[in-house]
Amino acid sequence: MIIGILTLGEDDPTKCTAERLLRAGIAIRYRRIREIPRCSIVLNPLAKKYIMKHDRNRIENCGIVALDISWKRGIKLLTKINRGEQRVLPILIAANPVNYGRPFKLSTAEALAAALYIVGLKDIAKRILTSFKWGPEFLRINERLLEAYSRAETEDDITSIQIEYFNIDPNYRNRLLEVFRKIVLESVD
């Protein structure tokens, strides 16, 4: 199984979780979109489908790719990625020191570990997180959510879990995508 990271080298390499995974040999680096395997699962916050347990076979056979790009400069790039099967993570809480306790603010390592956990590759997810002091904390604060997401059969199940755990409006995801699209359109001008 391949764990890949598309990185543009925008972050401080001493603090970047993606760089640490690359240095440890846990992941391989992609520098261009065209290097991403066409059959892989690509974690993209603008994707329309959630990562789900039925994505496991594709990940085992073709790999998983995280996008380690700056939100400020890379939002247009996120909309242009057309390689692989695009998937978004459901809501989880960050445990990394920069964004501790914030939803949606996962590090690259947290995102990869969460996706692998949800599809049932829990041992690999835990191995990724052991590279970080705060890794076990990510599992601790998200354990119930990760377990619930890993049992979900449909996208509606994922939405129901998020509504239950976070007491959110069922249409939040559509509004969130509209906000992203607006940001992209403004950045093009």
Phi, psi and omega per residue, in radians:
M1 nan 2.369 -3.134
I2 -1.775 2.296 2.965
I3 -1.936 2.019 -3.096
G4 -2.040 2.717 3.088
I5 -2.375 2.113 2.988
L6 -1.453 2.012 -3.099
T7 -2.292 2.454 3.109
L8 -1.848 0.130 3.097
G9 1.147 0.601 -3.080
E10 -1.520 -0.315 -3.053
D11 -1.714 2.815 3.030
D12 -1.118 2.030 -3.051
P13 -1.096 -0.358 3.127
T14 -1.379 -0.302 -3.111
K15 -1.975 -0.202 -3.011
C16 -1.403 2.155 3.140
T17 -1.170 -0.573 3.105
A18 -1.092 -0.788 -3.140
E19 -1.092 -0.654 3.118
R20 -1.138 -0.721 3.105
L21 -1.136 -0.659 3.109
L22 -1.161 -0.793 3.137
R23 -1.104 -0.606 -3.117
A24 -1.364 -0.124 -3.134
G25 1.377 0.216 3.121
I26 -1.356 -0.522 -3.113
A27 -2.297 2.817 3.031
I28 -1.958 2.678 -3.065
R29 -1.630 2.387 2.916
Y30 -2.022 2.318 -3.137
R31 -1.830 -0.270 -3.128
R32 -2.321 2.588 3.140
I33 -1.000 -0.694 -3.070
R34 -1.158 -0.231 3.080
E35 -1.373 -0.317 -3.130
I36 -1.183 2.227 3.108
P37 -1.043 2.350 -3.096
R38 -1.055 -0.526 -3.065
C39 -1.628 0.006 -3.079
S40 -1.337 2.913 2.976
I41 -1.621 2.231 -3.134
V42 -1.981 2.122 3.106
L43 -1.398 1.976 -3.074
N44 -2.371 2.097 -3.107
P45 -1.102 -0.212 3.105
L46 -1.750 0.096 3.130
A47 -1.146 2.760 -3.114
K48 -1.671 -0.263 -3.115
K49 -2.030 2.496 3.080
Y50 -1.346 2.638 2.936
I51 -1.195 2.350 -3.114
M52 -2.471 2.913 -3.042
K53 -1.019 -0.498 -3.126
H54 -1.280 -0.075 3.055
D55 -1.439 -0.112 -3.074
R56 -1.001 -0.839 -3.085
N57 -1.016 -0.766 3.132
R58 -1.115 -0.712 3.138
I59 -1.137 -0.784 -3.136
E60 -1.109 -0.622 -3.095
N61 -1.532 -0.595 -3.015
C62 -2.133 -0.258 3.101
G63 1.756 3.049 3.110
I64 -2.287 2.490 -3.088
V65 -2.253 2.254 3.019
A66 -1.765 2.624 3.131
L67 -1.862 1.917 -3.132
D68 -1.813 1.412 -3.106
I69 -2.317 2.711 -3.125
S70 -1.199 2.304 3.068
W71 -1.123 -0.616 -3.073
K72 -1.202 -0.709 -3.091
R73 -1.817 -0.275 -2.983
G74 -1.825 0.074 -3.071
I75 -1.049 -0.657 3.098
K76 -1.142 -0.662 3.122
L77 -1.096 -0.678 3.136
L78 -1.030 -0.598 -3.130
T79 -1.366 -0.313 -3.073
K80 -1.662 -0.189 -3.078
I81 -1.222 2.083 -3.108
N82 -2.175 0.245 3.110
R83 -1.688 2.525 3.096
G84 1.267 3.112 3.072
E85 -1.607 2.016 -3.081
Q86 -1.332 2.304 3.097
R87 -2.396 2.574 3.080
V88 -1.994 2.591 3.056
L89 -1.438 2.544 2.960
P90 -1.239 3.033 -3.080
I91 -1.100 2.257 3.022
L92 -2.425 2.869 -3.084
I93 -1.842 2.286 -3.141
A94 -1.235 2.545 3.031
A95 -2.088 -0.058 3.128
N96 -1.152 2.644 -3.043
P97 -1.075 -0.478 -3.107
V98 -1.297 -0.658 -3.029
N99 -2.197 0.492 -3.067
Y100 -0.885 2.268 3.064
G101 1.461 -0.049 -3.118
R102 -1.663 2.315 3.011
P103 -1.273 2.691 3.076
F104 1.242 -0.080 -3.022
K105 -1.874 0.781 -3.108
L106 -1.308 2.562 2.983
S107 -1.295 2.946 3.103
T108 -1.044 -0.732 3.130
A109 -1.099 -0.744 3.117
E110 -1.112 -0.724 -3.133
A111 -1.100 -0.827 3.118
L112 -1.077 -0.812 -3.132
A113 -1.078 -0.737 3.135
A114 -1.092 -0.805 -3.140
A115 -1.062 -0.785 -3.127
L116 -1.151 -0.655 3.090
Y117 -1.105 -0.819 -3.099
I118 -1.064 -0.660 -3.124
V119 -1.434 -0.043 3.078
G120 1.774 0.107 3.109
L121 -1.705 1.053 -3.001
K122 -1.147 -0.654 -3.128
D123 -1.108 -0.714 3.117
I124 -1.180 -0.702 3.101
A125 -1.034 -0.780 -3.137
K126 -1.164 -0.640 3.109
R127 -1.097 -0.706 3.090
I128 -1.056 -0.793 -3.056
L129 -1.261 -0.385 3.126
T130 -1.205 -0.199 3.091
S131 -1.305 -0.098 -3.048
F132 -2.285 2.427 3.125
K133 -0.992 -0.642 -3.073
W134 -1.534 -0.023 -3.091
G135 -0.962 -0.858 3.111
P136 -1.064 -0.531 3.114
E137 -1.154 -0.639 3.092
F138 -1.030 -0.803 3.117
L139 -1.146 -0.694 -3.112
R140 -1.086 -0.844 -3.054
I141 -1.352 -0.296 -3.113
N142 -1.970 0.094 -3.011
E143 -0.959 -0.866 -3.128
R144 -1.081 -0.740 3.119
L145 -1.130 -0.841 -3.128
L146 -1.040 -0.739 3.117
E147 -1.122 -0.753 3.122
A148 -1.109 -0.805 3.133
Y149 -1.101 -0.624 -3.108
S150 -1.250 -0.318 3.083
R151 -1.646 -0.198 -3.082
A152 -1.074 2.409 3.134
E153 -1.717 -0.466 -3.065
T154 -2.387 2.911 3.060
E155 -1.099 -0.616 3.097
D156 -1.096 -0.623 3.071
D157 -1.070 -0.759 3.125
I158 -1.071 -0.801 3.131
T159 -1.050 -0.769 3.128
S160 -1.069 -0.713 3.118
I161 -1.077 -0.770 -3.128
Q162 -1.145 -0.697 3.107
I163 -1.091 -0.765 -3.119
E164 -1.152 -0.865 -3.058
Y165 -1.285 -0.632 -3.014
F166 -1.925 -0.021 3.114
N167 0.896 0.947 -3.079
I168 -1.914 2.819 3.057
D169 -1.171 2.317 -3.127
P170 -1.000 -0.370 -3.110
N171 -1.685 0.223 -3.066
Y172 -1.016 -0.698 -3.047
R173 -1.124 -0.732 3.109
N174 -1.102 -0.707 3.112
R175 -1.177 -0.670 3.107
L176 -1.094 -0.762 3.103
L177 -1.104 -0.641 3.092
E178 -1.127 -0.670 3.093
V179 -1.095 -0.799 3.112
F180 -1.032 -0.800 -3.129
R181 -1.062 -0.704 3.122
K182 -1.100 -0.732 3.114
I183 -1.085 -0.726 3.130
V184 -1.099 -0.819 -3.124
L185 -1.097 -0.673 3.112
E186 -1.171 -0.603 -3.110
S187 -1.305 -0.344 3.104
V188 -1.319 -0.594 -3.109
D189 -1.118 nan nan
